[in-house]
């Protein structure tokens, strides 16, 4: 049993991560065509480019590109359809103006494809003068994020390494926060500012309509009106049926150059393959998570002399099925529940699970198994619980 379950664990340890990966419904959270902030007397001139790569070696991709306008719901956004042939990369320069014909317009892109494609975007200031070299640009790249990495009700994500060391553009750095709703449904958010020691300094509420793109400029001082460096922003979904992708920009006020800061992990919803981490006989537990709660359990209970010294024969039992009530986890992913299955061949088993699900798709905690009516095997033992979200 040890060998079999060790192999299972090797399969499950890969958790959710953000990367430039293929998808069929992807979001680029920031593109625009228009004028921006004035820094040292020079006004930014923002542009946005997009690249769509079809990794298939045989199939063309039919791709719909939607322009999601900032600060409003987008139930019927403008759309353009293109074909990306097998192995082809389509480059869409200044996509807001050239593809959609829009000026003084900011928002994001939704890319829906008939087969998986890879999407990358760049948002940049085209009005940067370099001494001795002339006019250039400064900007940031965004990965096209698959919709299934968006966070939903009960989930939260952190964005680290943000600075605002002066009011607006007066300091060396400023930071903006961007987000996009991915399901077409409204959603309520709580956005918190956390210092380098983990202290929550303050929070604000944010509401998004379906497929709304929004940005909070100077997000550090927008939450609490004091400057700060090495700050962390937490975005938590507190209401509604929508889901959200978030990221941030950390901008150098001296050059206007922004750097992209991606959110940590993705939504917690999914299936988690776990194990009770014993010395000799690891035992499997599968947790189902949906709607901000643990909703179902499938556990194989192996009770041996590791659990109770006098248990010479061992007991093998199973607890499986939906939980009597969904067990909601808190903002940090922590949850706790007890399930019982009495009178199976005269033996009653109780399983207490105290755990936490991280935004990177990991499970940690403890499991306490209690057997009654099992003779010399009756007793109780607590073991570590470890696991990860399946891909």
N, C-alpha and C positions, 0 to 999 in steps of 0.2 A: 504493500500500500504506500509506503514511503516513496518509492521510486515513481509510482504513477502520479501521485499528487505533487511531487517536486516538478515533474514535467509540466503539469497543469499550471503551476505558478510561473514558470518561465514564459508561458504564452500570455499570461494576463498582465504582466507588469507594465506594459506600454500603456500609458494613460493619454488623456487628451492633451494635445499641444497645438499651438498656433504656428502655422508655417505656410509657405506658398505651396499649396497642394491642389490637385484637381478637384473640381466639383461641378455640379449641375445647377446650383443656385448660390451665387456668390455676391458679396458686397464689397465695394470700395467706398469707404466712409467719407472721403473728402475730395471733391473736384470743384473747380470754379473757373470763371472768366470774368475778371473785373479788378477794380482798384481796391487796395488794402490800406493798412496802417501807414502813417507817415513817421519815419524814424530818421532823425538828424536831417530833416528837410527833404527827404526822398520818399516818395510814395511807392509802395509795393504795387506790382502789376501781376496779379495772380493768374496762373494758367494750370490746366490739368491734362495729363496725357494718360492713355491706357494701352496695355498690350494684352492680347488674348492669344494663347498658344494652345493648339490642338495636339495632344501627345499621341493620339491614335495614329497607327501606321496604315490604316485602311479606310477609316470612316470620316467623311466630312462632318462638321458640326454646324447645325443651324443655331445661331446665337441671337437672342433678343437682349438688347441693351436698354435699360430703363433709366431715365434721368429723374432722380428723387430730389425735389426742391427742398431747400432748408426751411426749417421752422414752420412746417405745415404737414398735415396728412397728405398722402399721395395715393388715393384710391385708384386714380386713372392717369398714371404718369406718361409722359411722352416716351415713345419706344421707337427704336430703329433695329431692323433685322439685317444681319450680315451672315455670310457663310465663311467658315474658316476650314480650309481643306486639311486633309490628313498631313500632319507634320508642319503645318504652316503657323506662323506667328503674324497676326494682324496688329499693326501699329496705328493707333488713333490719336494723332497729335492734337492738342488743344480741343479735346473731345466735346466740351460744352458748346464751343462756338462752331467748330467745323462740322461736327456730326449732328448737333441739335439746333444750330443757328441761334443760340442764346447768348446775350451780352449782359454784363452786370448780374450774373447768376451764379449762385453757389449751392452746392448740395452733395449728393453721392450717386453712385452707380449701383444698380442691381443687374447682374448678368445671369441670364437663364439659358442653358444650353441643352440640346438633345442628347449629348454625350459629355462626359467629364472634360473640362478644359481648365487651364491655368490662367489666372488673371492677375495682373500687376498694374498698379497705378502710380503716377507721380504728380504731386501738387507742388508748384514752385513759383517763386517770384522771378519774372523775366526781366526785371529792371534793376539789375545789380551791376555796378561799375567796379571793375578791378583795376587798380592803379597799374598803368603800364601795359594792360592787356585789353582794355575796352569793356564793352557791355557783355555781361554773362547772365547766369541764372543761379539761384540757390533754392534747394527744395528738399522734399522728402519722398520716399517710396512707401507705398502701402501694398501689402499682400491682399489679394481678393480672398476674403474670409468666408468659408462655407456657412450657410445659414444654420446648419445643425450644430455649430459651435456657439450660437447665441445663448445667452442666459435667460432663464424664465423665472416664474414665481418661486420665491424662496431662495433663489440663487444670488450670489454676489461675486464680484471680481475686483481685483486690485490692479492699480496702475501705479508703478513706482518711479522714483527718481525725478520728480517734478520740482521746479524752482520758480519763485517769484520774489526777487530780492529788492524790488523797488515798485512804486506805484505805476501801473500800466507799463509804459516803455522806458521809464526813467532809470531802471537798474540794468544789470547785465543780462538777466534772463527773464522770460515770461513763459507761461504754460497755458495751453488751451485744451479743453476736453471735447471730444466729438463722440456721437453715438447715433445709431440707426436702428429702427424697429424693423423686424424681418418677417412678420407673419401677416401684416395687414390689420392687426388688432391693437387697441389702445393698451398702454402699460404705464404704471406708476413706478417711479424710482426714488430712492433716497441716496444722495450723493454726499459722502463724508470725507472730510480732510483729516488725515492722520499724520502725526509727526514721526520723526525717525525713531522715537522710543516706543511707538505703538499707541500713543495717547490720541484718542479722538478729540479733535479741537472744535468741531462743529459739523453740522449737516444742513443740507437744503433739499427740498422736494423738487422733482421734475416730472412732468407728464408728457408723454409722447402719444400722438395719434398713429394710426396704422401707417407703416413704412415712412415715418417722419425721420428726417435727418436734422439734428440740432448740434449746436456748438456753444459751449460756454467759454468765452474769452476771459483771460486772467482768472482761471478757475480757482487758484489758491486764495486770492483775495475776495473772490465772489462768494466763497463759503464763509470765511472769517476775514474781516477787514484788517488783517495784519500780514506782513510779508513773511516769507519762510523759505528755507532751502531743504533739499532732501525730504520732500513731502510725498505722501502716498495718498492716492484717491481711491476710495471704495465706492463702487456702483452696485447697489442692491435693488433687486426687483421686489417691490412690496405690494403690488396690486395689478390687476388686469390679466388678460390672457396673452398679451404680446411677449416678444422675446427681443433681446437687445445685444448688439455688438458695440463695444466701446473701445476707444483708444485715445491717445493724447499726443500733443505736439509740444516739445520743449524748444523754444525759440531763442536764438542769440540776438539780442537787441542791437548789437554793434554791426551785424551783417544782415540781419533778417533771416538767417538760415535756420530752418526748423529740422528737428530730428523726431522720428516717429517712435512712440512708446506704446507697444501693444499691451492689451489686457492679459492678465495671467489666467491661463486655462480657458475653460468653456463652461457650458451648463452642466449641472450635476445629473441631469436626467439620463437614465440608461440602465444597463444591467452590469452588476459588479460581481466578479468571481473572486471569492475570498477563501481563506483557510483559517482554521483554528490552529495556531502555530505551536504544536506540541513537540515534545522531544523525539518521539518515535513514530507516532501515528497521527500525522496531520489529517484533519477532516474538512471536507469542503462545505462552504456555505455560499449560496447565490442570493444576492439582494436585488430586488427590482425597485427602481426609483422613478417616480413620475409625479408631476405637479407639485414639486416642493416637499415630497414625502416618500418614505419607504413604504411600499405598498404590498410587497410579497416576499416570501422567504422560501428557500429550498435548502434544507440542511440535513446532512447525514451525520448522525451522532454515533461516534465510536467511543465507548466507555470501557477503559481497561485498567490495569494496575497502575498506569500513569496517573489516573484520576483518583482511584481509591486503592491503596496498597493491597487490600484483601480481595480485590476483584481478579480472580484467577482465570475465569472463563471468558469474560468480556461480554458487552452488550452492543448490539448494532440496531439503531432505531433511525427513523426519519421524520422530520417535520417539514411539511411542504404545503404551499397554497397561499392565497391572499391573507394578509393580516386582518384581524377582526375590524380594526379601524386604521386608516392611513396614519403613519407616524411622521409628523412634520419635523424637519430639521430646522435649526435656527440659522442666523446669518453666517455663522462660522461653519455650518454643516454638521453640527453636533446633534445626535439623536439617541434615544434610549427606549427599549421596549422589552417585554417579557411575553413569551408564547409557551403554551403547554399542550401536551398531547397525553392525556391520562389514559390509563387502563389499556395499554397495548400489550396483550398477553399477561396482564396483571402488573405491568411495569408502567409507571408514570414518569415522563421526562419533562423538565422545564428548562427553557433556554432564555437567559437574560443577555441581551446585547447592548453594550454601551459603546458607541462609536462616533466617528466623525468622517465626513466625506470632504476632501479638499477640492478646490477649484481645478486642480490638475488631475483629478480623477482617481485619487488614492483613497483607500479606506484604512483607518487605524482604530484601535480600541481594545476592548476585552469582551470575552464571551464566558459566561458562567453556566455550566451544565449541572443540573441537579437531577438525580435519579432516586425514585422511591419504589418500594416493592420489588427490588432487584436482589434481595438477599445480601450476600457479601459485597456486591457491587453497588449497593445503595450509598449515596453520598453526594458530595458537591466539589467542584474544582473550577478555578478561574484560569483562563489562558489568554494570551494575546490574540487579537484579530488583525489580520493584514489582508489586503486585496487591492484590486484595481478595476477600473471600468474597461469593459471589453470594447474593441474597436469594431 
